[in-house]
């Protein structure tokens, strides 16, 4: 384990105390009482478009915040001079009367598994430390075309293959709510940056929870769209059946802004009356064995929603656990090697798959040795894979589709993770509620069905546990119901409010 994973609360406070002019710079007049780093993405863009705030001043405030929060280790690559140069170009465009995009002048951190032309794309692994793709991933290009500025590349679990972001090559990412704890993974760097107000909006990616787990553990809104809604080109892959990019933000408005840019649909999602909303709850899978504090906060949030008029429909999905066991892991194990080989070749990374694995950290080599590489104990054969993809996966999708139709519900609702953020290094058995639970079960059990079936999933913070760490709910809607799900999220946010920011600021 890298020594960079050891960070005491005292170290973090010392770093935070160095926070200087950026966070003390006020948006608009001092009477406005809002620090630049506290602005939402939509608010910052609106002020820049009106000329009330320059992109350079805003970028400098965020960069100062990044410097003061460097101990979180949220970034692998951050080049302040490049960011400020791009911000000045945005200001010059506005001064000349140029056409301004919906993200004009907004710095956005990008998970370091999406290709960027101007920054290395390491995927968090040593062999790709100096890999510079020739072109931006299409999603990154869309954001830049809309006026966004790349605010560096964020740290992640190596090769996006885990839920901790305890990267043994580039150092562990730390949770802003408690730096001794994980931020979740694999998009932990983006989550830490947004939660710590280094940026209001960031790009993450999710194969099996990599948007949603970090959002849950860092008190953020996270959106994993229907698989295929956003381009997967230029995203370091695990399996095209599950891979999907998506945003982290601190509120629903910014999530909607991101989705509108990524899809070209700039209409506001319809916000439903909660008295007309029906949500499905399956306690036999999603609510079993919860940390008592997660259960307490979850039930309080559901009670608030019911008080606002939401109808909670208790249901059962008897085949769910069995189908997930047959599909979720095996598809990823089978597809990892061929898809990564193709990625390295297509984008001319300059290393082979074998070289990349040989240079990887010990934990990744061990995982690949068991699940991915020929001869591994849990490698999935082509014949088994074909049955999964041709029979089991379609059956899972049908079961979930039938659940929505049968219950006449807009979404399934459940706690995203079984417990709050574990300590860095606690990756074996976790103890809560008087029982021991495997780390991977605690982090991934509830998020597995949505990404495996390709459903849109929206994670929303709903309160803090007694230990001061965030608890969240996930809303999984039917495939293709993305804009309706975002509208639902806005309605829910109005009832449940927003998560308090980390105390150490």
Residue, then its C-alpha position, 0 to 999 in steps of 0.5 A: x500500500x502506498x504511504x500516501x494512503x496514510x493521512x491523519x485528521x490533523x494533516x488534513x486540518x493543516x492543509x485546509x487551514x492553508x485555504x486562501x483567497x479562492x474560497x474567500x472571494x465572493x460571488x458578486x457583491x460581498x452582500x451576496x454572502x456566497x463564496x465562489x467555491x460554493x456556487x453551483x455550476x449553473x450559478x457560476x455559468x450564469x454569472x460568467x455569461x452575464x459578465x458578473x464574474x470572469x472565468x479566470x477569477x472563478x478558475x483561480x478560486x477553484x485552483x486555490x481550493x484544489x491546492x488547499x485540499x491537496x491532501x485528499x489526493x483527488x487529482x492525478x494530473x492538475x495543470x493550473x497554468x493550462x486551466x487559467x489559460x483556457x479560462x482567459x480564452x473563455x473571457x476573451x470569447x465573451x468580450x468579443x461577443x462570441x457564441x457562449x455555450x451552456x457550460x461557458x467558462x466552467x472548469x470540470x474535473x474529468x475521471x482519469x479513465x476518459x481520454x483527453x487530448x491535452x492531459x495524460x490518461x493513466x486509468x490509474x495504472x503505472x504503465x499508462x502514466x505517460x499515455x496521451x491520446x490523440x483526441x478527446x473522448x466524445x463526451x469530453x469533446x461535447x463538454x468542451x464544445x459547450x464551453x467547459x474547461x478541463x480541470x485536470x484528471x481525477x484519481x480513481x481505483x486502478x483500472x477502475x477495478x474496485x470500490x475504494x479508490x485506494x490506488x496503490x500506484x498514485x495513492x489513496x483518495x480520501x473522503x472529505x467528510x473523514x479523511x481516514x475513510x474511502x470516498x468510494x470507487x472507482x470514481x473517488x477522485x471526482x467525488x472527493x473534488x466535488x464534495x470538497x468544493x474544488x468544482x461544482x460538477x465532475x465527470x465520473x464513470x460506472x460499470x458496477x457502481x463507480x458513479x453511485x458508490x462514491x456519490x453515496x459515500x461523499x454526500x453527492x448527487x450521482x447519475x448513472x444514465x441508461x447504458x448507451x445514453x452517453x458515448x462510451x468511446x474513449x472510456x477505458x472499458x471493462x464491458x460495453x454491456x455495463x460501462x457508462x459515464x455520468x456526472x457527480x454534482x451537489x444538486x439536481x440542477x447541475x445534474x440536469x445541466x450535464x445531461x442536457x449537454x451530453x444529450x442535446x436535450x435542453x428542455x427542462x425535465x417535468x417535475x412531478x407532483x409527489x402525490x402522483x408518484x409511486x415508488x417500489x420497495x423490495x425489502x427482501x433484497x435491498x434492505x436486508x442486513x443494513x447498518x442500523x444507522x443507514x436503516x434509520x436515516x433511510x426510513x426517516x427519508x422514506x417517511x418524509x417522502x410518504x408525508x409529501x404524498x409519495x405512495x410506497x409500493x412494497x413488492x418482491x422480486x424473487x429471482x433477483x439475487x440469483x440472476x445478479x450472481x449469475x450475470x454481474x461478475x461473470x460478464x465483467x470478468x469475461x470482457x475485461x481482457x478483450x476490451x482493454x486489449x482493443x482499447x490499448x490498440x485503438x488509441x495507440x497507448x504504446x503498451x500491450x495488455x500483458x505489459x500493462x498487467x505486469x506493471x500494475x499494482x499487486x492488488x490488481x495483478x491478484x484480482x486479474x489473476x483470479x478473475x480475468x487471466x487464462x488459468x484463473x480460478x474464476x475465469x468465465x468460459x466463452x460458452x458460459x458467457x454466451x448463455x449469460x448474455x443470451x439468456x440470463x441477462x435478457x431475463x434479468x431485464x425482463x424481470x425488472x421491466x415487469x416489476x415496474x409495469x406490475x407495480x406501476x411505479x416510477x422507480x425502485x428506491x433503496x439505500x445505495x450502500x449497506x453502510x457508510x464509508x469504511x476506513x481506508x484499508x478495511x477491504x475484507x470483512x466489515x462489522x456493523x449491526x452485530x454481524x460481519x459483512x464482506x466489503x464487496x457486498x456492503x458496497x455493491x449488492x444494492x447497486x448491482x441490479x441497476x447497472x447490470x440491467x442497464x437502468x438509469x440510477x440516481x443517487x441522492x444524499x438523505x442525511x448523516x449517520x451518527x458518525x457524521x458520514x453521508x447516507x443516500x438513497x438510490x432511485x432506479x427507473x425503467x430503461x430509457x426513463x432518464x429525463x423522468x428520473x431527473x424530474x423525480x430527483x428534483x421533486x425529491x430534493x425539494x422535500x429532502x433538501x441537500x446534504x450538509x457540506x463536509x465539516x472540515x472546509 
